[in-house]
């Protein structure tokens, strides 16, 4: 599983306070913690600071890159803010995110062209979030065809079929899993990603739902997720699910985690 650490997000009060106070030490410690617990990318989001998002995003990128060599996920709907953040990043990053929405697709595609950046592509367009797995697959096909046509290889595309909360629709989890399976069958080289905690929004004891759904998602082909890597049981569930799904040759990662006492039942 490719893990995108979600904790450096200004919607969290502690992160917003660190940004306002320019507390680089706090941001750097969180980045190091996420990497230590298995993050492959560090998501950075400064969206609540609408009037100075680009400035705050650039500062966050600088702090994270000073603390770790792990690349960032630049999380912004603004191409201007993303462009400024990428200039500060240096090296390949994950752009989070584009969609089929006409107001964003062309500008973000131009930002990707000729680069080695990875990209999260939301399976939605101007008509909003799709409600069925078939609609998600149709949007996924349009996105992949567009991006590949612009020279972006499938291996650097992360399709997000848009996991919704089961508290708002009892079929949300099932619809998402069906979409992941269909997308991976159609585009085996493309990654499928989601915000794992979306599924539990509005319900109590959310960790239990997230941890269980992660196992189900791995079984259907999900190979990337935006999540809290400090949730040790969640990370254990993912590792074990991948081993059982045949995605851990000779059970090597499972055995290494056992030796290092990283299996949290």
C-alpha positions as CSV (number, residue, x, y, z in Angstrom):
1,X,0.0,0.0,0.0
2,X,1.3,3.5,-0.9
3,X,0.5,5.5,2.2
4,X,-0.1,9.3,2.0
5,X,0.1,10.7,5.5
6,X,-2.8,13.0,6.2
7,X,-1.9,14.8,9.4
8,X,-0.4,18.1,8.1
9,X,-3.7,19.6,7.2
10,X,-4.7,23.1,8.3
11,X,-8.2,21.9,9.0
12,X,-6.7,20.4,12.1
13,X,-6.5,23.0,14.9
14,X,-3.0,22.1,15.9
15,X,-1.7,22.5,12.4
16,X,-3.5,25.8,11.8
17,X,-2.0,27.1,15.0
18,X,1.5,25.9,13.9
19,X,1.1,27.7,10.6
20,X,0.0,31.0,12.3
21,X,2.8,30.8,14.8
22,X,5.4,29.6,12.2
23,X,6.2,26.7,14.5
24,X,8.4,24.7,12.1
25,X,9.5,22.3,14.8
26,X,6.0,21.0,15.3
27,X,5.4,20.5,11.6
28,X,8.8,18.8,11.2
29,X,8.1,16.4,14.0
30,X,4.8,15.3,12.6
31,X,6.4,14.8,9.2
32,X,9.1,12.6,10.8
33,X,6.5,10.7,12.8
34,X,4.5,9.9,9.6
35,X,7.6,8.7,7.8
36,X,8.7,6.6,10.7
37,X,5.2,4.9,10.7
38,X,5.3,4.1,7.0
39,X,4.2,7.1,5.0
40,X,5.4,7.2,1.4
41,X,4.1,10.8,0.8
42,X,3.4,13.6,3.2
43,X,0.2,15.4,2.4
44,X,0.3,19.2,3.0
45,X,-2.9,21.2,3.0
46,X,-3.3,24.9,3.9
47,X,-6.8,25.4,2.4
48,X,-8.3,27.1,5.4
49,X,-6.0,30.1,4.9
50,X,-7.8,31.1,1.7
51,X,-6.3,34.5,1.4
52,X,-2.7,33.3,1.7
53,X,-2.9,29.6,0.9
54,X,0.0,29.7,-1.6
55,X,2.3,31.3,1.0
56,X,1.3,28.9,3.7
57,X,1.6,25.9,1.4
58,X,5.1,27.0,0.4
59,X,6.1,27.3,4.0
60,X,4.8,23.9,4.9
61,X,6.6,22.3,2.0
62,X,9.8,23.9,3.1
63,X,9.4,22.6,6.7
64,X,8.6,19.0,5.6
65,X,11.5,18.9,3.0
66,X,13.9,20.1,5.7
67,X,12.8,17.3,8.0
68,X,12.6,14.3,5.6
69,X,13.5,13.3,2.1
70,X,10.0,11.7,1.7
71,X,8.1,13.5,-1.1
72,X,5.1,15.6,-0.4
73,X,1.5,15.4,-1.7
74,X,0.6,19.0,-2.6
75,X,-3.0,19.2,-1.6
76,X,-4.8,22.2,-3.2
77,X,-7.5,22.9,-5.7
78,X,-5.6,26.0,-6.8
79,X,-3.1,25.6,-9.6
80,X,-1.4,28.8,-8.6
81,X,-0.9,27.6,-5.0
82,X,0.2,24.2,-6.3
83,X,2.7,25.7,-8.7
84,X,4.3,27.8,-6.0
85,X,4.5,24.8,-3.6
86,X,6.1,22.6,-6.3
87,X,8.8,25.2,-6.9
88,X,9.7,25.0,-3.2
89,X,9.5,21.2,-3.2
90,X,12.2,20.3,-5.7
91,X,11.9,16.8,-7.1
92,X,9.0,14.6,-7.9
93,X,5.8,15.2,-5.8
94,X,2.2,14.0,-5.8
95,X,-0.3,16.6,-7.0
96,X,-3.6,16.3,-5.1
97,X,-5.8,16.7,-7.1
98,X,-7.3,17.2,-10.6
99,X,-10.6,16.1,-12.0
100,X,-12.6,16.4,-15.1
101,X,-14.0,19.8,-14.0
102,X,-13.2,22.1,-16.9
103,X,-12.1,24.9,-14.7
104,X,-9.1,22.9,-13.4
105,X,-8.3,20.1,-15.8
106,X,-6.3,22.0,-18.4
107,X,-4.4,24.2,-16.0
108,X,-3.3,21.3,-13.9
109,X,-2.4,19.1,-16.9
110,X,-0.1,21.9,-18.1
111,X,1.5,21.9,-14.7
112,X,2.1,18.2,-15.0
113,X,3.4,18.2,-18.6
114,X,7.0,17.3,-18.9
115,X,7.5,16.7,-15.2
116,X,7.9,13.5,-13.2
117,X,5.2,14.4,-10.7
118,X,2.5,11.9,-9.7
119,X,-1.2,13.0,-9.8
120,X,-4.4,12.2,-7.9
121,X,-7.3,12.3,-10.4
122,X,-10.8,12.5,-8.9
123,X,-13.4,10.5,-10.8
124,X,-15.8,13.4,-11.1
125,X,-16.6,16.2,-13.5
126,X,-18.7,19.4,-13.8
127,X,-21.8,17.4,-13.0
128,X,-20.5,16.5,-9.5
129,X,-19.7,13.3,-7.7
130,X,-20.9,10.1,-9.5
131,X,-23.4,7.9,-7.7
132,X,-22.7,4.5,-9.3
133,X,-19.6,2.4,-10.0
134,X,-20.3,2.6,-13.8
135,X,-20.2,6.4,-13.7
136,X,-17.0,6.3,-11.8
137,X,-15.4,3.9,-14.3
138,X,-16.5,6.1,-17.2
139,X,-14.9,9.1,-15.6
140,X,-11.8,7.1,-14.8
141,X,-11.5,6.1,-18.5
142,X,-11.8,9.8,-19.6
143,X,-9.2,10.9,-17.1
144,X,-6.7,8.2,-18.0
145,X,-7.1,8.8,-21.7
146,X,-6.6,12.5,-21.2
147,X,-3.5,12.2,-19.0
148,X,-1.8,9.5,-21.0
149,X,-2.5,11.6,-24.1
150,X,-0.6,14.4,-22.5
151,X,2.4,12.1,-21.8
152,X,1.7,11.2,-18.2
153,X,2.4,7.4,-17.7
154,X,-0.3,5.3,-16.1
155,X,2.1,4.4,-13.3
156,X,2.0,8.0,-12.1
157,X,-1.8,8.3,-12.1
158,X,-3.7,7.8,-8.9
159,X,-7.4,7.5,-9.6
160,X,-9.7,8.4,-6.7
161,X,-13.2,6.9,-7.2
162,X,-14.5,9.1,-4.4
163,X,-15.3,7.2,-1.2
164,X,-18.4,8.6,0.5
165,X,-19.7,8.2,4.0
166,X,-21.8,5.2,4.8
167,X,-23.7,7.4,7.2
168,X,-25.2,9.2,4.2
169,X,-25.7,6.2,2.0
170,X,-25.7,2.5,3.1
171,X,-24.3,1.5,-0.3
172,X,-21.4,4.0,-0.4
173,X,-18.8,1.5,0.7
174,X,-20.0,-1.2,-1.7
175,X,-20.2,1.2,-4.6
176,X,-16.7,2.4,-4.0
177,X,-15.3,-1.1,-3.8
178,X,-17.0,-2.1,-7.0
179,X,-15.5,0.9,-8.7
180,X,-12.0,0.1,-7.5
181,X,-12.3,-3.5,-8.8
182,X,-13.5,-2.3,-12.2
183,X,-10.8,0.4,-12.5
184,X,-8.0,-2.0,-11.6
185,X,-9.3,-4.6,-14.1
186,X,-9.5,-1.9,-16.9
187,X,-6.2,-0.2,-16.0
188,X,-3.9,-2.5,-14.0
189,X,-1.0,-0.1,-14.0
190,X,-3.0,2.8,-12.6
191,X,-3.1,3.2,-8.8
192,X,-6.4,3.5,-7.0
193,X,-6.5,5.8,-4.0
194,X,-9.0,7.2,-1.5
195,X,-9.3,9.2,1.7
196,X,-9.8,6.3,4.0
197,X,-11.5,8.2,6.8
198,X,-14.2,9.4,4.5
199,X,-16.1,6.2,4.9
200,X,-16.7,6.8,8.6
201,X,-17.7,10.4,8.6
202,X,-20.6,11.2,10.9
203,X,-20.4,8.0,12.9
204,X,-19.0,7.2,16.4
205,X,-15.7,5.3,17.0
206,X,-14.5,6.0,13.5
207,X,-11.3,4.1,13.8
208,X,-13.1,0.8,13.9
209,X,-14.8,1.5,10.6
210,X,-11.6,2.8,8.9
211,X,-9.6,-0.2,10.1
212,X,-12.1,-2.7,8.8
213,X,-12.9,-1.0,5.6
214,X,-9.1,-0.8,4.8
215,X,-9.0,-4.6,4.7
216,X,-12.1,-4.8,2.4
217,X,-10.5,-2.2,0.1
218,X,-7.2,-4.0,-0.2
219,X,-9.1,-7.2,-1.2
220,X,-10.8,-5.3,-4.0
221,X,-7.5,-3.9,-5.4
222,X,-6.9,-0.5,-3.6
223,X,-3.2,0.1,-3.5
224,X,-2.9,3.6,-2.1
225,X,-4.7,5.6,0.6
226,X,-4.6,9.0,2.3
227,X,-4.7,8.1,6.0
228,X,-3.3,8.5,9.5
229,X,-0.1,6.3,9.5
230,X,0.1,6.7,13.3
231,X,-2.9,4.5,13.6
232,X,-0.9,1.4,14.2
233,X,-3.9,-1.0,14.0
234,X,-4.9,0.5,10.7
235,X,-1.4,0.0,9.3
236,X,-1.3,-3.5,10.7
237,X,-4.6,-4.4,9.1
238,X,-3.4,-3.1,5.7
239,X,-0.1,-5.0,5.9
240,X,-1.9,-8.3,6.8
241,X,-4.6,-7.8,4.2
242,X,-1.9,-7.3,1.5
243,X,-0.1,-10.5,2.6
244,X,-3.4,-12.5,2.5
245,X,-4.3,-10.9,-0.9
246,X,-1.0,-12.2,-2.4
247,X,0.7,-8.8,-2.6
248,X,3.6,-9.6,-0.2
249,X,6.1,-12.0,-1.9
250,X,7.1,-14.8,0.5
251,X,5.3,-12.9,3.3
252,X,8.5,-10.8,3.5
253,X,6.9,-7.6,4.7
254,X,4.7,-9.4,7.2
255,X,7.7,-11.3,8.7
256,X,9.8,-8.1,8.8
257,X,7.0,-6.4,10.7
258,X,6.8,-9.3,13.1
259,X,10.6,-9.2,13.8
260,X,10.4,-5.4,14.4
261,X,7.4,-5.8,16.7
262,X,5.2,-3.6,14.4
263,X,2.2,-5.9,14.3
264,X,-0.5,-4.3,16.4
265,X,-3.4,-6.7,16.8
